[in-house]
């Protein structure tokens, strides 16, 4: 199981487009949720933040390792979602991928996800940087 949190910076001139993007996802939430099966995505949450006059989006996901990628999706909503990401995410900033250190999931929820030992899925902390460069395909991993 992959437990991920990724931060992307929004291009300063695309704040209004991000408003549209997130409104569109919420307005078409049933279509969005329907795509999660092929991705084997158990949880996907998008957060938004403004810090020191910069805007960021965060993706928090729990996904089975065998889930399919957004880029290979046949769904129209995924194509629109990916297009917004390419337009609005600042590739020059890179991405930040904090590492999960403690995972707490009730047994009944873990069982529903067929995840026997979620508490063992935390990443080993090495002290390495969690920033990474990104390529255009990475702008909306889910």
C-alpha positions as CSV (number, residue, x, y, z in Angstrom):
1,X,0.0,0.0,0.0
2,X,1.2,3.5,-0.8
3,X,0.5,6.3,1.7
4,X,1.6,9.6,0.1
5,X,1.3,13.3,0.8
6,X,2.7,15.6,-2.0
7,X,2.9,19.4,-2.0
8,X,2.8,21.3,-5.3
9,X,3.1,25.1,-5.7
10,X,0.5,26.8,-7.8
11,X,1.7,29.2,-10.5
12,X,0.9,32.7,-9.2
13,X,-1.0,33.7,-12.3
14,X,-3.2,30.5,-12.1
15,X,-5.0,31.0,-8.8
16,X,-8.3,31.7,-10.5
17,X,-7.9,28.6,-12.7
18,X,-7.2,26.5,-9.6
19,X,-10.5,27.8,-8.1
20,X,-12.2,26.6,-11.3
21,X,-10.3,23.3,-11.2
22,X,-11.4,22.5,-7.6
23,X,-15.0,23.6,-8.2
24,X,-15.1,21.4,-11.2
25,X,-13.8,18.4,-9.2
26,X,-16.4,19.0,-6.5
27,X,-19.2,19.5,-9.0
28,X,-18.3,16.2,-10.8
29,X,-17.4,14.3,-7.6
30,X,-19.4,11.2,-8.6
31,X,-17.4,10.9,-11.8
32,X,-14.2,11.5,-9.8
33,X,-15.0,8.7,-7.3
34,X,-15.9,6.3,-10.2
35,X,-12.3,6.6,-11.5
36,X,-10.8,5.4,-8.1
37,X,-11.5,1.7,-8.7
38,X,-9.2,1.4,-11.6
39,X,-6.6,3.4,-9.7
40,X,-7.1,1.1,-6.6
41,X,-7.3,4.4,-4.7
42,X,-8.8,4.0,-1.3
43,X,-8.5,7.7,-0.2
44,X,-7.7,10.8,-2.2
45,X,-7.9,14.2,-0.5
46,X,-6.8,17.5,-2.0
47,X,-5.8,20.3,0.4
48,X,-5.1,23.9,-0.4
49,X,-2.7,26.2,1.5
50,X,-1.5,29.8,1.3
51,X,1.8,30.4,3.1
52,X,3.9,33.6,2.8
53,X,1.9,34.7,-0.2
54,X,2.4,31.5,-2.1
55,X,-0.4,29.0,-2.9
56,X,0.0,25.3,-2.7
57,X,-2.0,22.1,-3.3
58,X,-1.4,18.9,-1.4
59,X,-2.5,15.5,-2.4
60,X,-3.0,12.9,0.3
61,X,-3.6,9.4,-1.0
62,X,-3.8,5.8,0.1
63,X,-3.5,3.6,-3.0
64,X,-2.7,-0.1,-3.6
65,X,0.6,-0.6,-5.4
66,X,-1.1,-2.2,-8.4
67,X,-3.3,0.8,-9.1
68,X,-3.3,2.3,-12.6
69,X,-1.9,5.7,-13.2
70,X,-4.0,8.8,-14.0
71,X,-2.2,9.3,-17.3
72,X,-3.6,5.9,-18.7
73,X,-7.2,6.7,-17.7
74,X,-9.9,6.4,-20.3
75,X,-12.2,8.7,-18.2
76,X,-12.9,12.2,-19.5
77,X,-12.8,13.6,-16.0
78,X,-9.2,12.3,-15.5
79,X,-8.1,13.9,-18.7
80,X,-9.6,17.3,-17.7
81,X,-8.1,16.9,-14.2
82,X,-4.6,16.1,-15.6
83,X,-4.9,19.1,-18.1
84,X,-5.6,21.5,-15.2
85,X,-2.6,20.1,-13.3
86,X,-0.3,20.7,-16.3
87,X,-1.6,24.2,-16.6
88,X,-1.6,25.3,-12.9
89,X,1.2,23.5,-11.2
90,X,4.6,25.2,-11.0
91,X,7.1,22.7,-12.3
92,X,10.1,24.9,-11.5
93,X,9.3,24.6,-7.7
94,X,9.4,20.8,-7.7
95,X,7.4,18.7,-5.3
96,X,7.7,17.9,-1.6
97,X,6.9,14.3,-0.5
98,X,6.9,14.1,3.3
99,X,7.3,10.5,4.6
100,X,4.7,8.8,6.7
101,X,6.0,8.0,10.1
102,X,3.0,6.8,12.0
103,X,0.0,5.2,10.4
104,X,-3.1,4.7,12.5
105,X,-6.1,3.0,10.9
106,X,-8.8,1.1,12.7
107,X,-8.7,-2.7,12.1
108,X,-12.2,-2.7,10.4
109,X,-11.1,0.0,7.9
110,X,-7.7,-1.7,7.2
111,X,-9.6,-5.0,6.7
112,X,-12.0,-3.3,4.2
113,X,-8.8,-2.3,2.3
114,X,-7.3,-5.8,2.7
115,X,-4.4,-4.1,4.5
116,X,-3.2,-6.4,7.2
117,X,-0.5,-4.4,8.9
118,X,-0.9,-0.7,8.1
119,X,1.2,0.3,11.2
120,X,4.2,-1.3,9.5
121,X,3.9,0.9,6.4
122,X,5.6,3.9,7.8
123,X,8.8,5.0,5.9
124,X,12.2,4.7,7.5
125,X,13.4,8.3,8.3
126,X,16.9,8.8,6.9
127,X,17.0,12.6,7.2
128,X,17.2,12.9,3.4
129,X,15.5,15.8,1.6
130,X,11.9,15.2,0.7
131,X,11.9,17.7,-2.2
132,X,12.2,16.3,-5.7
133,X,12.1,17.8,-9.2
134,X,9.0,17.1,-11.1
135,X,8.2,16.3,-14.7
136,X,4.9,17.3,-16.4
137,X,3.4,13.8,-15.9
138,X,3.8,14.2,-12.1
139,X,1.6,17.2,-11.6
140,X,-1.5,15.2,-10.6
141,X,-0.4,11.8,-9.6
142,X,-3.8,10.7,-8.6
